Amino acid sequence: MPQTLTVGQLIRQLQTAHSDLPVYLAINPDWPYAHRLERVVAVSDAPQGAVYIAEYGQAGVLPPAVRTELEWATD
């Protein structure tokens, strides 16, 4: 079931990683590539306030271990 990730949930998950590690976005289980991130923009206009993370281009194929952790098929 899809779920919207909140800023608080994202921060808690990121706190377990080393602060110098690069961050990538895994986009599509059928075309598993890693994508670079560029900027974070917060829009606080009610009622549609949200945080947006801008994608900055493809960084390569998503490693099989990452696809396994995300429960995406690796064939």
C-alpha positions as CSV (number, residue, x, y, z in Angstrom):
1,M,0.0,0.0,0.0
2,P,1.5,3.4,-1.0
3,Q,2.3,5.7,1.9
4,T,3.4,9.4,1.9
5,L,6.7,9.7,3.8
6,T,6.8,12.7,6.2
7,V,9.8,14.9,6.8
8,G,10.0,13.5,10.4
9,Q,10.1,9.9,9.1
10,L,12.7,10.8,6.5
11,I,14.9,12.4,9.1
12,R,14.7,9.5,11.4
13,Q,15.6,7.1,8.6
14,L,18.5,9.2,7.5
15,Q,19.9,9.5,11.0
16,T,21.0,5.9,10.9
17,A,23.4,6.6,7.9
18,H,26.9,8.2,8.0
19,S,26.5,11.9,7.3
20,D,29.2,11.9,4.5
21,L,27.4,9.2,2.4
22,P,26.0,10.4,-1.0
23,V,22.2,10.2,-1.3
24,Y,20.5,8.7,-4.4
25,L,16.9,8.2,-5.4
26,A,15.7,4.7,-6.6
27,I,13.0,5.5,-9.1
28,N,11.4,2.5,-10.8
29,P,11.5,-1.3,-10.1
30,D,11.0,-2.1,-13.8
31,W,13.9,0.2,-14.8
32,P,16.1,0.2,-11.7
33,Y,18.4,3.2,-11.9
34,A,19.9,5.4,-9.2
35,H,19.3,9.2,-9.6
36,R,21.3,12.1,-8.1
37,L,19.5,14.6,-5.9
38,E,19.9,18.4,-6.4
39,R,17.8,20.5,-4.1
40,V,15.1,20.4,-1.5
41,V,12.3,22.9,-1.7
42,A,9.6,23.4,1.0
43,V,6.3,24.9,0.0
44,S,4.1,25.8,3.0
45,D,1.0,27.1,1.3
46,A,-1.9,25.5,3.1
47,P,-3.6,23.1,2.5
48,Q,-1.1,21.7,-0.1
49,G,2.2,22.3,1.7
50,A,4.9,19.8,1.0
51,V,8.6,19.3,0.6
52,Y,10.0,18.5,-2.9
53,I,13.3,16.9,-3.7
54,A,14.6,17.7,-7.2
55,E,16.2,14.9,-9.3
56,Y,19.6,15.8,-10.9
57,G,20.2,13.1,-13.5
58,Q,20.8,9.4,-13.6
59,A,23.8,8.0,-11.7
60,G,23.8,4.5,-13.0
61,V,22.1,1.1,-12.5
62,L,20.8,0.4,-9.1
63,P,23.0,-2.3,-7.4
64,P,21.3,-5.8,-7.0
65,A,21.7,-5.5,-3.2
66,V,19.7,-2.3,-3.2
67,R,17.0,-3.9,-5.4
68,T,16.8,-6.8,-3.0
69,E,16.5,-4.6,0.1
70,L,13.7,-2.6,-1.7
71,E,12.1,-6.0,-2.5
72,W,12.3,-5.2,-6.3
73,A,13.0,-8.1,-8.7
74,T,16.6,-8.6,-9.6
75,D,16.2,-10.7,-12.7
